Amino acid sequence: MRHGKKFNHLGRTASHRKAMLSNMASSLIATKRITTTVAKAKALRKYIEPLLTKAKSDTTHSRRVVFSYLQNKESISTLFGEVAEKIADRPGGYTRIIKTSNRLGDNADMCIIELVDYNELLLQEAAPAKAKTRRSRRGGKSTTAAKVEAKEEVSKETPAADSTENKGGEDAASDVQTEEKE
């Protein structure tokens, strides 16, 4: 019986699974995003998140521990240099799994696993936080009242422009020329 054993073996021997996860982790660190099956991505998340946490402290011991998992010098230098700077203030959750369509050959569930701090599209959308609005049945400021106030503020800022618009034709042009001379 397999009571309490939550580890996904992925249909591979231990050595094959270890080599596969190591290669996938190195690829994820190098390219910041890879496409794989959902099961492999979930196994990779459990494999790489502790390594990313170790990379936050750049000590000889943590480098050696991470190297024992990855066995790739280039990915170690990228991890402890570029990636560690970006994830320094993040308390966890360094990876994101985005499910995509099924694979054509065997209908396997496919997904994209990526490092959270490297998705520029989602970072740009998250930056402009939307103002929190209150929804109640009581009175108060409505959106139209706010728009009217905004227009009034704009008209207060540029009174000269409004005065030239209200006058017509040549008189307005001559007034603008006299204002420029003064």
Accessible surface in RSA format (square Angstrom, percent):
REM  Atomic radii and reference values for relative SASA: ProtOr
REM  Chains: A
REM  Algorithm: Lee & Richards
REM  Probe-radius: 1.40
REM  Slices: 20
REM RES _ NUM      All-atoms   Total-Side   Main-Chain    Non-polar    All polar
REM                ABS   REL    ABS   REL    ABS   REL    ABS   REL    ABS   REL
RES MET A   1   206.35 106.9 124.55  82.4  81.80 194.8 125.77 106.9  80.58 106.8
RES ARG A   2   155.85  65.4 147.97  75.4   7.88  18.8  75.06 102.6  80.79  49.0
RES HIS A   3   147.89  80.8 124.59  86.6  23.30  59.6  98.51 101.5  49.37  57.5
RES GLY A   4    75.75  93.4   0.00   N/A  75.75  93.4  36.46 100.1  39.28  88.0
RES LYS A   5   129.52  63.2 121.01  74.2   8.52  20.3  73.03  65.7  56.49  60.2
RES LYS A   6   175.36  85.6 150.08  92.1  25.28  60.2  99.74  89.8  75.62  80.5
RES PHE A   7   109.69  54.9 101.57  62.9   8.12  21.1 104.63  63.4   5.06  14.5
RES ASN A   8    75.12  51.8  63.14  61.0  11.99  28.9  28.34  68.2  46.79  45.2
RES HIS A   9    99.72  54.5  97.20  67.6   2.51   6.4  73.65  75.9  26.06  30.3
RES LEU A  10    23.79  13.3   5.78   4.1  18.01  45.3  16.61  11.7   7.18  19.3
RES GLY A  11    83.42 102.9   0.00   N/A  83.42 102.9  45.72 125.5  37.70  84.4
RES ARG A  12    72.87  30.6  53.50  27.3  19.37  46.1  14.02  19.2  58.85  35.7
RES THR A  13    95.15  67.7  85.37  86.5   9.78  23.3  86.84 116.6   8.31  12.6
RES ALA A  14    69.32  63.7  58.73  90.6  10.59  24.1  59.20  83.4  10.12  26.8
RES SER A  15    85.30  72.1  72.54  96.8  12.76  29.4  54.85 116.8  30.45  42.7
RES HIS A  16    98.11  53.6  92.44  64.3   5.67  14.5  61.35  63.2  36.76  42.8
RES ARG A  17    23.89  10.0  23.89  12.2   0.00   0.0   1.83   2.5  22.06  13.4
RES LYS A  18   126.29  61.6 122.55  75.2   3.74   8.9  71.67  64.5  54.62  58.2
RES ALA A  19    51.68  47.5  44.15  68.1   7.52  17.1  51.15  72.0   0.53   1.4
RES MET A  20    23.66  12.3  18.61  12.3   5.05  12.0  21.99  18.7   1.67   2.2
RES LEU A  21     9.10   5.1   9.10   6.5   0.00   0.0   9.10   6.4   0.00   0.0
RES SER A  22    10.88   9.2  10.86  14.5   0.02   0.0   7.26  15.5   3.62   5.1
RES ASN A  23    98.65  68.0  96.08  92.8   2.57   6.2  24.38  58.7  74.27  71.8
RES MET A  24    23.64  12.2  22.27  14.7   1.37   3.3  21.11  17.9   2.53   3.3
RES ALA A  25     0.00   0.0   0.00   0.0   0.00   0.0   0.00   0.0   0.00   0.0
RES SER A  26    11.61   9.8  10.48  14.0   1.13   2.6   9.34  19.9   2.27   3.2
RES SER A  27    48.97  41.4  44.11  58.9   4.86  11.2  17.61  37.5  31.36  43.9
RES LEU A  28     0.00   0.0   0.00   0.0   0.00   0.0   0.00   0.0   0.00   0.0
RES ILE A  29     0.00   0.0   0.00   0.0   0.00   0.0   0.00   0.0   0.00   0.0
RES ALA A  30    65.84  60.5  41.10  63.4  24.74  56.3  44.14  62.2  21.70  57.5
RES THR A  31    85.51  60.8  62.14  63.0  23.37  55.7  68.54  92.1  16.97  25.6
RES LYS A  32    31.47  15.4  30.33  18.6   1.15   2.7  24.33  21.9   7.14   7.6
RES ARG A  33   111.99  47.0 101.09  51.5  10.90  25.9  33.20  45.4  78.79  47.7
RES ILE A  34    28.55  16.2  22.71  16.9   5.84  14.1  28.55  20.6   0.00   0.0
RES THR A  35    89.82  63.9  61.45  62.3  28.37  67.6  39.55  53.1  50.27  76.0
RES THR A  36    13.42   9.5   8.86   9.0   4.56  10.9   9.08  12.2   4.34   6.6
RES THR A  37    18.70  13.3  18.61  18.9   0.09   0.2  15.94  21.4   2.76   4.2
RES VAL A  38    16.71  11.0  16.28  14.7   0.43   1.0  16.28  14.1   0.43   1.2
RES ALA A  39    46.24  42.5  38.76  59.8   7.48  17.0  43.26  60.9   2.98   7.9
RES LYS A  40    50.50  24.6  50.50  31.0   0.00   0.0  11.90  10.7  38.61  41.1
RES ALA A  41     0.00   0.0   0.00   0.0   0.00   0.0   0.00   0.0   0.00   0.0
RES LYS A  42   108.80  53.1 106.36  65.3   2.44   5.8  61.29  55.2  47.51  50.6
RES ALA A  43    17.17  15.8   7.51  11.6   9.65  22.0  13.93  19.6   3.24   8.6
RES LEU A  44     0.00   0.0   0.00   0.0   0.00   0.0   0.00   0.0   0.00   0.0
RES ARG A  45    90.83  38.1  90.77  46.3   0.06   0.1  26.04  35.6  64.79  39.3
RES LYS A  46   142.74  69.6 124.78  76.6  17.96  42.8  99.42  89.5  43.32  46.1
RES TYR A  47    32.52  15.2  21.78  12.4  10.74  27.9  28.77  21.6   3.75   4.6
RES ILE A  48     0.00   0.0   0.00   0.0   0.00   0.0   0.00   0.0   0.00   0.0
RES GLU A  49    30.87  17.7  30.44  23.0   0.43   1.0  18.67  36.1  12.20  10.0
RES PRO A  50    76.85  56.0  68.52  62.5   8.33  30.3  75.32  62.2   1.53   9.5
RES LEU A  51     4.61   2.6   4.61   3.3   0.00   0.0   4.61   3.2   0.00   0.0
RES LEU A  52     0.02   0.0   0.02   0.0   0.00   0.0   0.02   0.0   0.00   0.0
RES THR A  53    72.46  51.5  67.25  68.2   5.21  12.4  55.92  75.1  16.55  25.0
RES LYS A  54    81.35  39.7  76.80  47.1   4.55  10.8  38.13  34.3  43.22  46.0
RES ALA A  55     0.50   0.5   0.00   0.0   0.50   1.1   0.00   0.0   0.50   1.3
RES LYS A  56    75.80  37.0  44.87  27.5  30.93  73.6  30.71  27.6  45.09  48.0
RES SER A  57    61.13  51.7  54.18  72.3   6.95  16.0  45.38  96.6  15.76  22.1
RES ASP A  58    87.75  61.5  56.42  56.2  31.33  74.1  24.99  58.8  62.75  62.6
RES THR A  59    71.57  50.9  64.99  65.9   6.58  15.7  65.73  88.3   5.84   8.8
RES THR A  60    88.45  62.9  80.54  81.7   7.90  18.8  45.24  60.8  43.20  65.3
RES HIS A  61   125.98  68.9 120.78  83.9   5.20  13.3  85.36  88.0  40.61  47.3
RES SER A  62     4.16   3.5   4.10   5.5   0.06   0.1   4.10   8.7   0.06   0.1
RES ARG A  63    85.93  36.1  85.08  43.4   0.85   2.0  34.25  46.8  51.68  31.3
RES ARG A  64   171.79  72.1 163.74  83.5   8.05  19.2  56.42  77.1 115.37  69.9
RES VAL A  65    37.20  24.5  33.77  30.6   3.42   8.2  37.17  32.3   0.02   0.1
RES VAL A  66     0.00   0.0   0.00   0.0   0.00   0.0   0.00   0.0   0.00   0.0
RES PHE A  67    73.45  36.7  73.45  45.5   0.00   0.0  73.45  44.5   0.00   0.0
RES SER A  68    56.93  48.1  47.90  63.9   9.03  20.8  41.13  87.6  15.79  22.1
RES TYR A  69    95.29  44.5  93.58  53.2   1.71   4.4  46.23  34.7  49.05  60.5
RES LEU A  70     3.78   2.1   0.00   0.0   3.78   9.5   0.00   0.0   3.78  10.2
RES GLN A  71   117.85  65.9  92.50  67.6  25.35  60.3  42.29  90.0  75.55  57.3
RES ASN A  72    48.73  33.6  44.13  42.6   4.60  11.1  10.60  25.5  38.13  36.9
RES LYS A  73   156.47  76.3 148.19  90.9   8.28  19.7  92.03  82.8  64.43  68.6
RES GLU A  74   126.71  72.7 123.47  93.4   3.25   7.7  67.32 130.2  59.40  48.5
RES SER A  75     2.75   2.3   0.59   0.8   2.16   5.0   2.64   5.6   0.11   0.2
RES ILE A  76    12.06   6.9  12.06   9.0   0.00   0.0  12.06   8.7   0.00   0.0
RES SER A  77    67.13  56.7  57.05  76.1  10.08  23.2  43.59  92.8  23.54  33.0
RES THR A  78    35.48  25.2  29.35  29.8   6.13  14.6  12.07  16.2  23.41  35.4
RES LEU A  79     0.00   0.0   0.00   0.0   0.00   0.0   0.00   0.0   0.00   0.0
RES PHE A  80    11.16   5.6   0.00   0.0  11.16  29.0   0.00   0.0  11.15  31.9
RES GLY A  81    30.75  37.9   0.00   N/A  30.75  37.9  30.43  83.5   0.32   0.7
RES GLU A  82    87.81  50.4  78.27  59.2   9.54  22.7  37.60  72.7  50.20  41.0
RES VAL A  83     0.01   0.0   0.01   0.0   0.00   0.0   0.01   0.0   0.00   0.0
RES ALA A  84    12.72  11.7   9.98  15.4   2.74   6.2  10.23  14.4   2.49   6.6
RES GLU A  85   138.15  79.3 114.44  86.6  23.71  56.5  46.05  89.1  92.10  75.2
RES LYS A  86    88.57  43.2  71.08  43.6  17.49  41.6  55.87  50.3  32.70  34.8
RES ILE A  87     3.47   2.0   3.47   2.6   0.00   0.0   3.47   2.5   0.00   0.0
RES ALA A  88    65.78  60.5  45.56  70.3  20.22  46.0  46.29  65.2  19.49  51.6
RES ASP A  89   131.09  91.8  98.82  98.4  32.27  76.3  50.32 118.4  80.78  80.6
RES ARG A  90    68.01  28.6  64.19  32.7   3.82   9.1   9.77  13.4  58.24  35.3
RES PRO A  91   133.35  97.2  97.22  88.6  36.13 131.3 105.62  87.2  27.72 172.3
RES GLY A  92    28.18  34.7   0.00   N/A  28.18  34.7  20.96  57.5   7.22  16.2
RES GLY A  93    43.44  53.6   0.00   N/A  43.44  53.6  31.50  86.4  11.94  26.7
RES TYR A  94     4.37   2.0   2.86   1.6   1.51   3.9   2.24   1.7   2.13   2.6
RES THR A  95    10.35   7.4   0.00   0.0  10.35  24.7   0.00   0.0  10.35  15.6
RES ARG A  96    64.13  26.9  61.52  31.4   2.61   6.2  26.71  36.5  37.42  22.7
RES ILE A  97    32.11  18.3   8.47   6.3  23.64  57.0   8.47   6.1  23.64  64.2
RES ILE A  98    65.81  37.4  62.73  46.7   3.07   7.4  65.81  47.4   0.00   0.0
RES LYS A  99   139.59  68.1 114.06  70.0  25.53  60.8  66.62  60.0  72.97  77.7
RES THR A 100    62.13  44.2  37.24  37.8  24.89  59.3  43.86  58.9  18.27  27.6
RES SER A 101    90.61  76.6  73.58  98.2  17.03  39.2  54.31 115.7  36.29  50.8
RES ASN A 102    69.72  48.1  53.95  52.1  15.77  38.0   9.46  22.8  60.27  58.3
RES ARG A 103   100.32  42.1  92.77  47.3   7.55  18.0  45.72  62.5  54.60  33.1
RES LEU A 104   182.82 101.8 153.01 109.5  29.81  74.9 156.15 109.7  26.67  71.8
RES GLY A 105    78.16  96.4   0.00   N/A  78.16  96.4  42.28 116.0  35.88  80.4
RES ASP A 106    90.68  63.5  61.51  61.2  29.18  69.0  45.60 107.3  45.08  45.0
RES ASN A 107   102.64  70.8  90.22  87.2  12.41  29.9  26.02  62.6  76.61  74.0
RES ALA A 108    24.53  22.6  15.10  23.3   9.43  21.5  24.53  34.5   0.00   0.0
RES ASP A 109    86.66  60.7  80.52  80.1   6.13  14.5  15.80  37.2  70.86  70.7
RES MET A 110    27.41  14.2  26.91  17.8   0.50   1.2  26.91  22.9   0.50   0.7
RES CYS A 111     0.00   0.0   0.00   0.0   0.00   0.0   0.00   0.0   0.00   0.0
RES ILE A 112    41.65  23.7  41.65  31.0   0.00   0.0  41.65  30.0   0.00   0.0
RES ILE A 113     0.00   0.0   0.00   0.0   0.00   0.0   0.00   0.0   0.00   0.0
RES GLU A 114     2.22   1.3   2.22   1.7   0.00   0.0   1.40   2.7   0.81   0.7
RES LEU A 115     2.27   1.3   2.27   1.6   0.00   0.0   2.27   1.6   0.00   0.0
RES VAL A 116    15.95  10.5  15.27  13.8   0.68   1.6  15.27  13.3   0.68   1.8
RES ASP A 117    16.47  11.5  15.32  15.2   1.15   2.7   4.24  10.0  12.23  12.2
RES TYR A 118    36.64  17.1  21.23  12.1  15.40  40.1  21.67  16.3  14.97  18.5
RES ASN A 119    12.53   8.6  11.15  10.8   1.38   3.3   1.36   3.3  11.17  10.8
RES GLU A 120    93.78  53.8  90.22  68.3   3.56   8.5  52.09 100.8  41.69  34.0
RES LEU A 121   132.53  73.8 130.93  93.7   1.61   4.0 131.57  92.4   0.96   2.6
RES LEU A 122    68.41  38.1  65.26  46.7   3.15   7.9  65.33  45.9   3.08   8.3
RES LEU A 123    70.34  39.2  63.49  45.4   6.85  17.2  63.79  44.8   6.55  17.6
RES GLN A 124   120.41  67.3 109.65  80.1  10.76  25.6  42.06  89.5  78.35  59.4
RES GLU A 125   125.22  71.9 104.44  79.0  20.78  49.5  48.66  94.1  76.56  62.5
RES ALA A 126    78.04  71.8  48.59  75.0  29.44  67.0  60.27  84.9  17.77  47.1
RES ALA A 127    79.34  73.0  46.25  71.4  33.09  75.3  58.51  82.4  20.83  55.2
RES PRO A 128   102.13  74.4  76.02  69.3  26.11  94.9  87.74  72.4  14.39  89.4
RES ALA A 129    94.48  86.9  59.66  92.1  34.82  79.2  66.22  93.3  28.26  74.9
RES LYS A 130   189.06  92.2 157.17  96.4  31.89  75.9 109.19  98.3  79.87  85.1
RES ALA A 131    81.07  74.5  62.88  97.0  18.19  41.4  73.02 102.8   8.05  21.3
RES LYS A 132   205.45 100.2 167.60 102.8  37.85  90.1 116.99 105.3  88.46  94.2
RES THR A 133   103.09  73.3  79.34  80.4  23.75  56.6  61.17  82.2  41.92  63.4
RES ARG A 134   176.26  74.0 145.31  74.1  30.95  73.7  82.95 113.4  93.31  56.5
RES ARG A 135   226.40  95.1 188.47  96.1  37.93  90.3  70.71  96.6 155.69  94.4
RES SER A 136    59.74  50.5  22.97  30.7  36.78  84.7  27.84  59.3  31.91  44.7
RES ARG A 137   245.35 103.0 206.00 105.0  39.35  93.7  89.07 121.7 156.28  94.7
RES ARG A 138   174.81  73.4 155.46  79.2  19.35  46.1  77.80 106.3  97.01  58.8
RES GLY A 139    69.41  85.6   0.00   N/A  69.41  85.6  46.29 127.0  23.12  51.8
RES GLY A 140    73.18  90.2   0.00   N/A  73.18  90.2  39.35 108.0  33.83  75.8
RES LYS A 141   164.30  80.2 125.13  76.8  39.18  93.3  85.94  77.4  78.37  83.5
RES SER A 142    57.99  49.0  47.86  63.9  10.13  23.3  47.85 101.9  10.13  14.2
RES THR A 143   103.00  73.3  97.24  98.6   5.76  13.7  77.62 104.3  25.38  38.4
RES THR A 144    90.01  64.0  89.01  90.2   1.00   2.4  71.35  95.8  18.66  28.2
RES ALA A 145    40.08  36.9  32.86  50.7   7.22  16.4  39.56  55.7   0.52   1.4
RES ALA A 146    49.77  45.8  42.55  65.7   7.22  16.4  44.90  63.2   4.86  12.9
RES LYS A 147   132.63  64.7 128.64  78.9   3.99   9.5  78.73  70.9  53.90  57.4
RES VAL A 148    82.55  54.3  82.31  74.5   0.24   0.6  82.55  71.7   0.00   0.0
RES GLU A 149    72.83  41.8  71.93  54.4   0.90   2.1  29.79  57.6  43.03  35.1
RES ALA A 150    51.32  47.2  47.51  73.3   3.81   8.7  50.43  71.0   0.89   2.4
RES LYS A 151   150.80  73.6 144.74  88.8   6.05  14.4  89.92  80.9  60.87  64.8
RES GLU A 152    88.40  50.8  86.60  65.5   1.80   4.3  31.18  60.3  57.22  46.7
RES GLU A 153   103.62  59.5 101.97  77.1   1.64   3.9  30.86  59.7  72.76  59.4
RES VAL A 154    92.41  60.8  92.41  83.7   0.00   0.0  92.41  80.3   0.00   0.0
RES SER A 155    51.41  43.4  43.78  58.4   7.63  17.6  33.36  71.0  18.05  25.3
RES LYS A 156   156.52  76.4 131.40  80.6  25.12  59.8  88.26  79.4  68.26  72.7
RES GLU A 157   132.71  76.2 101.71  77.0  30.99  73.8  42.28  81.8  90.43  73.8
RES THR A 158    68.18  48.5  63.88  64.8   4.30  10.3  59.32  79.7   8.86  13.4
RES PRO A 159    89.03  64.9  82.51  75.2   6.52  23.7  85.11  70.3   3.92  24.4
RES ALA A 160    60.42  55.6  53.82  83.1   6.59  15.0  59.78  84.2   0.64   1.7
RES ALA A 161    46.46  42.7  37.28  57.5   9.18  20.9  44.79  63.1   1.67   4.4
RES ASP A 162    50.14  35.1  49.41  49.2   0.73   1.7  21.79  51.3  28.36  28.3
RES SER A 163    47.96  40.5  42.25  56.4   5.72  13.2  39.51  84.1   8.45  11.8
RES THR A 164    33.86  24.1  27.96  28.3   5.90  14.1  16.64  22.4  17.22  26.0
RES GLU A 165   132.42  76.0 102.25  77.4  30.17  71.8  44.57  86.2  87.85  71.7
RES ASN A 166   129.29  89.2  93.66  90.5  35.63  85.8  30.93  74.4  98.36  95.1
RES LYS A 167   103.04  50.3  89.62  55.0  13.42  32.0  60.56  54.5  42.49  45.3
RES GLY A 168    53.86  66.4   0.00   N/A  53.86  66.4  38.25 105.0  15.61  35.0
RES GLY A 169    66.11  81.5   0.00   N/A  66.11  81.5  44.46 122.0  21.64  48.5
RES GLU A 170   152.64  87.6 144.11 109.0   8.53  20.3  60.22 116.5  92.42  75.5
RES ASP A 171    99.95  70.0  98.36  97.9   1.60   3.8  19.77  46.5  80.19  80.0
RES ALA A 172    12.32  11.3  12.23  18.9   0.09   0.2  12.32  17.3   0.00   0.0
RES ALA A 173    52.36  48.1  44.27  68.3   8.09  18.4  51.28  72.2   1.08   2.9
RES SER A 174    54.06  45.7  50.86  67.9   3.20   7.4  41.79  89.0  12.27  17.2
RES ASP A 175    43.10  30.2  42.97  42.8   0.13   0.3   8.91  21.0  34.19  34.1
RES VAL A 176    53.82  35.4  53.79  48.7   0.03   0.1  53.79  46.7   0.03   0.1
RES GLN A 177   105.01  58.7 103.97  76.0   1.04   2.5  24.06  51.2  80.95  61.4
RES THR A 178    67.51  48.0  66.41  67.3   1.10   2.6  58.29  78.3   9.21  13.9
RES GLU A 179    93.46  53.7  78.25  59.2  15.21  36.2  36.44  70.5  57.02  46.6
RES GLU A 180   136.58  78.4 101.41  76.7  35.16  83.7  48.66  94.1  87.92  71.8
RES LYS A 181   173.47  84.6 136.27  83.6  37.20  88.6  92.07  82.9  81.41  86.7
RES GLU A 182   177.09 101.7 112.55  85.1  64.54 153.7  62.33 120.6 114.76  93.7
END  Absolute sums over single chains surface
CHAIN  1 A    13448.6      10944.0       2504.6       7718.6       5730.0
END  Absolute sums over all chains
TOTAL         13448.6      10944.0       2504.6       7718.6       5730.0
